[in-house]
Amino acid sequence: MIRFPCLDLQWRLLPLLAVLRQHSNPMPAWIARIVLETGMLSSEILNLTRSQVYVKRRVGRLTDTKNNEARLVPLTQAATEMFKQVLNNPVRPLDCDLMFFGEPGREGKRGPYTYTKLWNQAKKQARLDDFRFHDLRHEVVSRLVEGRQRKYQ
């Protein structure tokens, strides 16, 4: 019997995603879904600006990456829809180009959104204490590998 570990993880993720969607701030749910759809690192998502996401072309241009090499990320239909919601966020400050913006700091400038506290609360509520944000990326890789295995079986 072939076991697909990511199927188990998908079922475990459902309560967590539901908790994130119920929060008054939609950004944590958007961020989690974008990771699941693109495999992008949290730092890549949090540093994205409006000028780096091309909704009509369904592509994101990453300049601040782990290996310091710019790259293009294709966007699934679901990721594209998430980014449309992000861009149409009614509380978006006019003076901020970040897709996911935080509160103004001491100098009055906004930095990237900080999700850690809310993420930990959501994990606890969903009974996934051992789950890390980076595990979302592992889910994406598992899906890719699984899809290739099924294609060639």
TORKOL-4160 file (C-alpha; in steps of 0.2 Angstrom, whole numbers, padded with zeros to 4 digits, m for minus):
153
<pt num="1" X="0000" Y="0000" Z="0000"/>
<pt num="2" X="0006" Y="0017" Z="m0005"/>
<pt num="3" X="0005" Y="0030" Z="0009"/>
<pt num="4" X="0004" Y="0049" Z="0005"/>
<pt num="5" X="0009" Y="0058" Z="0020"/>
<pt num="6" X="0004" Y="0075" Z="0014"/>
<pt num="7" X="m0014" Y="0069" Z="0013"/>
<pt num="8" X="m0013" Y="0067" Z="0032"/>
<pt num="9" X="m0006" Y="0084" Z="0034"/>
<pt num="10" X="m0019" Y="0092" Z="0023"/>
<pt num="11" X="m0033" Y="0085" Z="0035"/>
<pt num="12" X="m0023" Y="0092" Z="0050"/>
<pt num="13" X="m0022" Y="0109" Z="0041"/>
<pt num="14" X="m0040" Y="0112" Z="0039"/>
<pt num="15" X="m0044" Y="0117" Z="0057"/>
<pt num="16" X="m0029" Y="0129" Z="0057"/>
<pt num="17" X="m0034" Y="0137" Z="0041"/>
<pt num="18" X="m0052" Y="0139" Z="0048"/>
<pt num="19" X="m0045" Y="0147" Z="0064"/>
<pt num="20" X="m0035" Y="0159" Z="0053"/>
<pt num="21" X="m0050" Y="0163" Z="0042"/>
<pt num="22" X="m0060" Y="0168" Z="0058"/>
<pt num="23" X="m0048" Y="0181" Z="0064"/>
<pt num="24" X="m0054" Y="0199" Z="0061"/>
<pt num="25" X="m0037" Y="0203" Z="0052"/>
<pt num="26" X="m0038" Y="0193" Z="0035"/>
<pt num="27" X="m0019" Y="0194" Z="0033"/>
<pt num="28" X="m0013" Y="0178" Z="0042"/>
<pt num="29" X="m0025" Y="0167" Z="0032"/>
<pt num="30" X="m0020" Y="0176" Z="0016"/>
<pt num="31" X="m0002" Y="0173" Z="0020"/>
<pt num="32" X="m0004" Y="0154" Z="0024"/>
<pt num="33" X="m0014" Y="0151" Z="0008"/>
<pt num="34" X="m0001" Y="0160" Z="m0002"/>
<pt num="35" X="0012" Y="0149" Z="0005"/>
<pt num="36" X="0002" Y="0133" Z="0001"/>
<pt num="37" X="m0001" Y="0139" Z="m0017"/>
<pt num="38" X="0017" Y="0145" Z="m0021"/>
<pt num="39" X="0029" Y="0138" Z="m0009"/>
<pt num="40" X="0036" Y="0155" Z="m0005"/>
<pt num="41" X="0046" Y="0158" Z="0011"/>
<pt num="42" X="0037" Y="0169" Z="0024"/>
<pt num="43" X="0051" Y="0182" Z="0022"/>
<pt num="44" X="0048" Y="0182" Z="0003"/>
<pt num="45" X="0029" Y="0185" Z="0006"/>
<pt num="46" X="0031" Y="0198" Z="0020"/>
<pt num="47" X="0043" Y="0208" Z="0010"/>
<pt num="48" X="0032" Y="0208" Z="m0006"/>
<pt num="49" X="0027" Y="0225" Z="m0013"/>
<pt num="50" X="0012" Y="0229" Z="m0024"/>
<pt num="51" X="0024" Y="0232" Z="m0039"/>
<pt num="52" X="0031" Y="0214" Z="m0037"/>
<pt num="53" X="0014" Y="0205" Z="m0040"/>
<pt num="54" X="0007" Y="0205" Z="m0058"/>
<pt num="55" X="m0011" Y="0198" Z="m0056"/>
<pt num="56" X="m0015" Y="0199" Z="m0074"/>
<pt num="57" X="0000" Y="0189" Z="m0079"/>
<pt num="58" X="m0002" Y="0178" Z="m0064"/>
<pt num="59" X="0016" Y="0179" Z="m0058"/>
<pt num="60" X="0026" Y="0187" Z="m0043"/>
<pt num="61" X="0044" Y="0194" Z="m0045"/>
<pt num="62" X="0054" Y="0190" Z="m0029"/>
<pt num="63" X="0069" Y="0201" Z="m0026"/>
<pt num="64" X="0073" Y="0198" Z="m0008"/>
<pt num="65" X="0076" Y="0179" Z="m0008"/>
<pt num="66" X="0086" Y="0167" Z="0004"/>
<pt num="67" X="0100" Y="0165" Z="m0009"/>
<pt num="68" X="0099" Y="0183" Z="m0015"/>
<pt num="69" X="0094" Y="0179" Z="m0033"/>
<pt num="70" X="0079" Y="0186" Z="m0040"/>
<pt num="71" X="0066" Y="0174" Z="m0047"/>
<pt num="72" X="0048" Y="0173" Z="m0054"/>
<pt num="73" X="0035" Y="0163" Z="m0045"/>
<pt num="74" X="0020" Y="0157" Z="m0055"/>
<pt num="75" X="0004" Y="0160" Z="m0047"/>
<pt num="76" X="m0010" Y="0147" Z="m0046"/>
<pt num="77" X="m0028" Y="0153" Z="m0049"/>
<pt num="78" X="m0031" Y="0152" Z="m0030"/>
<pt num="79" X="m0015" Y="0162" Z="m0026"/>
<pt num="80" X="m0020" Y="0175" Z="m0039"/>
<pt num="81" X="m0037" Y="0177" Z="m0030"/>
<pt num="82" X="m0028" Y="0179" Z="m0013"/>
<pt num="83" X="m0017" Y="0193" Z="m0020"/>
<pt num="84" X="m0033" Y="0201" Z="m0028"/>
<pt num="85" X="m0040" Y="0202" Z="m0010"/>
<pt num="86" X="m0024" Y="0208" Z="m0003"/>
<pt num="87" X="m0023" Y="0222" Z="m0016"/>
<pt num="88" X="m0041" Y="0227" Z="m0012"/>
<pt num="89" X="m0039" Y="0227" Z="0007"/>
<pt num="90" X="m0050" Y="0242" Z="0012"/>
<pt num="91" X="m0038" Y="0246" Z="0027"/>
<pt num="92" X="m0023" Y="0247" Z="0016"/>
<pt num="93" X="m0013" Y="0263" Z="0020"/>
<pt num="94" X="m0010" Y="0274" Z="0005"/>
<pt num="95" X="0008" Y="0277" Z="0011"/>
<pt num="96" X="0013" Y="0259" Z="0011"/>
<pt num="97" X="0018" Y="0248" Z="m0004"/>
<pt num="98" X="0020" Y="0232" Z="0006"/>
<pt num="99" X="0007" Y="0219" Z="0002"/>
<pt num="100" X="0007" Y="0213" Z="0020"/>
<pt num="101" X="0009" Y="0229" Z="0031"/>
<pt num="102" X="0011" Y="0231" Z="0050"/>
<pt num="103" X="0008" Y="0245" Z="0062"/>
<pt num="104" X="0019" Y="0261" Z="0060"/>
<pt num="105" X="0035" Y="0260" Z="0071"/>
<pt num="106" X="0043" Y="0274" Z="0081"/>
<pt num="107" X="0048" Y="0283" Z="0065"/>
<pt num="108" X="0030" Y="0282" Z="0059"/>
<pt num="109" X="0035" Y="0270" Z="0045"/>
<pt num="110" X="0026" Y="0253" Z="0042"/>
<pt num="111" X="0036" Y="0237" Z="0041"/>
<pt num="112" X="0031" Y="0220" Z="0036"/>
<pt num="113" X="0016" Y="0212" Z="0045"/>
<pt num="114" X="0021" Y="0202" Z="0061"/>
<pt num="115" X="0011" Y="0186" Z="0062"/>
<pt num="116" X="0020" Y="0176" Z="0075"/>
<pt num="117" X="0009" Y="0179" Z="0090"/>
<pt num="118" X="m0007" Y="0176" Z="0080"/>
<pt num="119" X="0000" Y="0160" Z="0072"/>
<pt num="120" X="0005" Y="0153" Z="0089"/>
<pt num="121" X="m0013" Y="0156" Z="0095"/>
<pt num="122" X="m0021" Y="0149" Z="0080"/>
<pt num="123" X="m0010" Y="0133" Z="0081"/>
<pt num="124" X="m0015" Y="0131" Z="0099"/>
<pt num="125" X="m0033" Y="0133" Z="0095"/>
<pt num="126" X="m0032" Y="0120" Z="0081"/>
<pt num="127" X="m0022" Y="0108" Z="0092"/>
<pt num="128" X="m0007" Y="0109" Z="0081"/>
<pt num="129" X="0006" Y="0114" Z="0094"/>
<pt num="130" X="0021" Y="0105" Z="0085"/>
<pt num="131" X="0017" Y="0113" Z="0068"/>
<pt num="132" X="0029" Y="0127" Z="0062"/>
<pt num="133" X="0025" Y="0140" Z="0049"/>
<pt num="134" X="0039" Y="0132" Z="0038"/>
<pt num="135" X="0029" Y="0116" Z="0038"/>
<pt num="136" X="0017" Y="0124" Z="0025"/>
<pt num="137" X="0031" Y="0124" Z="0013"/>
<pt num="138" X="0035" Y="0105" Z="0016"/>
<pt num="139" X="0016" Y="0103" Z="0011"/>
<pt num="140" X="0019" Y="0111" Z="m0005"/>
<pt num="141" X="0034" Y="0101" Z="m0009"/>
<pt num="142" X="0025" Y="0085" Z="m0004"/>
<pt num="143" X="0011" Y="0089" Z="m0016"/>
<pt num="144" X="0023" Y="0092" Z="m0030"/>
<pt num="145" X="0032" Y="0075" Z="m0027"/>
<pt num="146" X="0016" Y="0066" Z="m0025"/>
<pt num="147" X="0009" Y="0073" Z="m0041"/>
<pt num="148" X="0025" Y="0068" Z="m0051"/>
<pt num="149" X="0024" Y="0050" Z="m0043"/>
<pt num="150" X="0006" Y="0048" Z="m0048"/>
<pt num="151" X="0009" Y="0055" Z="m0066"/>
<pt num="152" X="0022" Y="0041" Z="m0069"/>
<pt num="153" X="0013" Y="0027" Z="m0060"/>
